[in-house]
Amino acid sequence: MIKVSMFYPNTNGSKFDMSYYLKTHIPMVQQKLGAALKGASVEHGLGGGQAGSPPTFLAMGHLLSIRSKPSNRRGRRTAASASHRHIAS
């Protein structure tokens, strides 16, 4: 099993478009990885470690795959590149 996790830190002035991530970004990743992707989940940060504190991360995304053959490497690179473009924009 391979698990790839993306963390989106809650820094001063940062924003996260959860609707875009769920409706556009995750389906795009699913399409790019195809059958190699066995699961995807997204978590929305609600609060920090102390009551009333802001969340450390605005969101976290997780991708699961059971394949680790070399033929799958291109798909993983594509997902990483797609995530990087999303973070940068």
FENCOR-V146359 format. One record per residue. PSI is psi in whole degrees, -180 to 180 (* if undefined). D_CENTER is the distance of its C-alpha to the mean C-alpha in whole Angstrom. Layout:
[[PSI;D_CENTER] [PSI;D_CENTER]]
//
This chain:
[[135;17] [131;14] [125;11] [126;8] [138;6] [130;4] [132;7] [97;8] [149;12] [89;15] [166;17] [120;20] [0;20] [151;16] [156;15] [124;12] [88;12] [-38;11] [-47;13] [-46;12] [-44;8] [-39;10] [-25;13] [-53;12] [-51;9] [-45;8] [-35;11] [-43;12] [-43;9] [-42;11] [-42;14] [-40;14] [-22;13] [-136;16] [-18;18] [-26;16] [119;13] [-13;14] [153;12] [142;8] [155;8] [135;7] [139;9] [125;11] [129;13] [-34;17] [163;19] [-167;20] [-23;22] [147;25] [129;26] [-3;26] [153;23] [158;20] [147;17] [-38;16] [137;12] [-36;11] [160;8] [136;6] [142;3] [133;5] [138;7] [138;11] [148;14] [-6;17] [138;18] [20;19] [153;22] [-31;22] [-16;22] [-10;18] [-39;18] [-42;18] [-41;15] [-39;12] [-41;14] [-45;13] [-42;9] [-43;9] [-42;12] [-43;10] [-40;7] [-43;10] [-38;12] [-44;10] [-40;10] [-26;13] [*;15]]
//
